[in-house]
């Protein structure tokens, strides 16, 4: 069994059903694998005392985080490529923040959303990642690349809500205190705006999990051009869905807005965006477009970024200007994907 696919509850039930064991040994497995990166779990005291059980378990369990085959660095940022068991490759990025390191993980090989500014979209959809392949990125970042990861963002290759069940399982594993111990408030799921996924997440009640939505234009026609998902999930429909989402008392949505020169960067766009946001509680990440071969868009200059942000700020929107990191190693927003 691929142990990285199992939540703590699932693993406990599995051990009880097949071996007559339970939480005691499940907790030990989680501790050794997720806290210490020790894949030779059978050397732990909980297993050396029960050799017959341990030998049976050793023959059944597979720890398969994938193999890190390439790394690229820009200052303190690291992009790493993982080769999966079927030979497919995914990209992940370790992003240096002020007081911590954030891991940007992928959830699919390719993507079927078709966003016209994204390199992953040019790949088309290949397949979903299983939970063990998502979790493997975190384990490799921590124990192969020796990085103390505090935050995880599902902003790499793929649309998380197009792989909903596997992504939710991975989140439950990441947030298990006996294992990875990343609190839900330090995990962000970014979506192009799949209404069904937001509604399903609403029903799960994963209190504290952060939700980010890629907006990129306050005009339906422009957004539909950039992001075909808008044709079936318009801005108005998306807003109504978000108004029903159970934010925590101090919670807010993250809106991601990729600024593209001459397309969605006018003062009118900024005012329309303000009206689209109200009355939602939003922090807006303003991101300059990162060049992708095959797309003829232009990046805004710094003055363009400041002007657009100033309109939002004067109208009460909290704006974070995300100056691009990782462009030189194709690790910026929209730049991940097969060459």
N, C-alpha and C positions, 0 to 999 in steps of 0.2 A: 504494500500500500504506500502511496505517496503521502507521507505524513504531513507535508506542508499544505495539503488540501483540507486538513481537519481543524475545525475550531476546537476549543478545549472541551466543550460539551460533547461534541461528536466523537472526539478521541476517547473520552472517558467511557462513553457508551460502547464504543468499539472494543476497547480492552476488556470491559466487563462481559460483553457477549461472547467474545472469542477465547478469552484467557482467564476469566474469573477475577480479573484485576479491576482497577478503577481509578479514582481521582488521584490517589497517592502516586501511582506510576505515570499517569498522564501529566501531572504537574512536574514530575522529574524530567520527563521528555521535553516539555516546553522550556523548562529552565535551562537544560543543557544545550538545546538547539538554538533557541531564540535569544537567551541572555548571554550565553557563553560562546555560541558558534561551535559547540562541540558535537560533531556528527558521530563520534565514537561514544554515544550515550551510554553504552553497556558497561563502561568503566565506572559509572557513577555508583555510589553506595547502595542506592535503591535497587540496582540490578545485579550487582555482584553477590548479593545475598540470596538470589533466586536464579541459579544458573540454568536450570531447565527452561524456565519461562523466558529468560533472556536469550538463549540460543534460538528458540522458536521465533521470538520477536525480531532478532537480527536478520533472520532469513526472509522476513516478510517486509520489513520497512525499507523504503528508499527515500533518501534525502537528495532531492534533485533541484538545486537552485539555479541551474544553468551555469555556463562557463563564461567568465569575462575574457573576451578575446582581444579587445582593443580599448585603449583609453586615450582621451585627448584632453589637454589642459589649456585653459586661458586664465592666467593669474591663479586665483584660488578655486576657480570653477573646474569641475571635472565632468566630462561626458564619457560614459562607458557603454560598450556594446556587449550584449550577452548573446551567446549562441545557445539556442534551445535544443532539446533532444532530437527534434526532427530537422535540425539544420537551419531553421529560420532564425533571424536575428532581430533583436529589439534594442532600442536606445533609451538610456536613462541619464539623468543629469543631477549631479550634486552641486547645489547652489549655495555659496557662502552668504550668510546673512550677518547682521551686526553682532548677535550674541549666540548664534547657533548655525547648524547646517540643515538645509532642507533638501529632501530627495524628491525629484520629479520622476514618477514612475509611469510606465506604459501599461495599457490594459488590453491592447489588441496588436496583432501584426497587421499594419495598415489601418484603414478606416473607410467606412462607407458613407460618411457624411458629405463628402464632396466639396468642402469649403475651398473657395477659389484662391486663397492666399497661403495654403498650407501644403508643405511638402509631403506629409503623411498621406493626405488625400490623393495625391498623384499616384501613390502606390495602389490605390484601390483597397478593397477589403480582402485579406488573406484568411485570417482566422482569429477567434477569441483566444485570450490567454486564460489558462486555468489558474486557480488561486495559488498553486505552488509556484507558478511562473511569475506571478505578481510579487508574492512574498520573497521569492528568490532575489529580486532586485534589491530589496531592503537588506537581506542577509549578506549579499555580496558587497553592498556599500559599507556595511558595518564591519564585516569580518575578513573580507578580501582586500578592500581598499582602505580599511582601518579608519573609518570616518564615524564620528559620533553624531548620528542622525537624530534630530529632535522633532522635525516636522516632515510630513509626507503630503505631497500634492499629486492628485491624479490629473496631470496636465501634459503627460507625454503622448506617445502614439496611441490613437484610438479614442473612441467615445465611451466613457464609463457606463452610461445608461444603456448602451447597446450591448453591454456584457454585464447586465445588472446583477444577476445572482452570484457570479464568480467575484465581482468587485466587492459586493457586500460581505461575502465570506472572507475575502482578504482583509477587509477593514476590521471585521470581528477578530481575526487572528492578530492583526497589528495592535489592536487596542487591549488585548488580554494582558492584565497586570503581571501574571506569572511568566509572560513571555516577552514580546517586543516592548510592551508597556508604553505605547504611544497613545496618549489620551485623545479621545474623539475631537476635542477642540483644537488639536494639532494636526488634524487630517482634513484636507480639503478635496472635495470632488468637483471637478469642472465639467460642465456640460454645454453642448451647443444649443441646448434648450429643448431637450426631449421631454415633452409634457408628461407622458406616461411614466417615465423614470422618476420625475420629480414627485408625481402623485404616489408612486409606490414607496419612495423614500419617506414621504410624509407619514404613511401608514406604519412604517417600521418603528418610528419613535427613537431613532438613534440620537438621543439628546446631546447637543454640543457639536455634532459633525458639521463642518462648514461647507456651504454650497456656493460655488462660483458659476456664473453664467456668462457665456461669451455673447456679447451683444453686437458690437462692431458697426451698427448703424441704427439710428432711431427712425429710419424711413423704411417701411416694409418692402418697397420695391428694390431699394439698394441692398437691404439685408437679404432678401430672397436671391439676389444675384450673387452676393458673396457667400451666402450660407443657404443652400437649398432646403434645409430643414425648416426655414421660415415659411415655406409655402404651405406646410401643414401645421405649423406651430407659430402663428403670427405673434407679433409683439404684444398685442392686446390679450390674446389667449394666454401667453406666457405670464403677463402681469397678473391676471386673475388667478392663475395657479400659484404664483409666488405669494399672493396675499393670503392664501390658505395654509402656507407652510408654517409649521410651528417653530418659529425662532425662539431661542432662549431670551431671558429678560434683557440681557445686554447684547444679544446677537444681532448680526446684520448679514446681508447678502454681499458677496463680492461680485461686481460686474467687471468684466474684462472688455476693454475697448481698444482694438488695434487701429491706430491712427494711420491712414493711408493718404498720402498727399493728393489733393484734387478729387478725392472720392467721398470721404466722410469726415473732413476736417474743417468745414466751414463754421462760421459763427452761428448760422441758422441750424446746422446740425447740433451744435452744442446746446442751443436753447431747446430744440425738440427733445434732446436727450434728457435735459432737466425735467421737462414735462412728463416724459416717459417714466422716469424714476419715481417721482412723487406719487403716493406717499410712502413708498417702500424705504426701509432703512438700508442704505447701500454705502459700501466703500468701493470706489471705482478705481481699478488699476488701468492707467492710461499707458499703452505700450506702443512705441513706434514700430511700424512695419519692418520686419526683417526680410531682406532680399532672399528670394528663392528662384533658382534658375527655371525659366519657362514661364514666369509670371512677369508682366510688364508694369508692375506697380512701383511707385517711388516712395521712399521713406521721408517722413517730415523732418525738417530741421528743428533745432532746439527751440527757436522762436515760435514755430508752429505749435509745438507741444505746450509751451508756456501760454500762448494766447488761448488755445482751446481749454486748457486747464483753468485759466483765470475766469472764463465765463461760467464754468461749472461751480467753481469755488464761491464766486460772488452770489450764486443762486442757491447756496446751502448744500452743495454736494461735496462730500469728503473725497478728495482726489489724491491718489498716490501715483506719482510719475515713475514708471518702471523703465529707467534707462537700460537699454538692452545689454545683457551679459551673454557671453559665449558666441557672439556672431562669428568670430574667426574660426571656430571649430564646429560651426553649424549646430549650435546647441541652444539658440534662441527660440523664442516662441514661434511656432510654425515651420521650424527648420529641421525637425527630426524626421528621419525616414531613409529608405533605401536609396543609394546613389543611382 
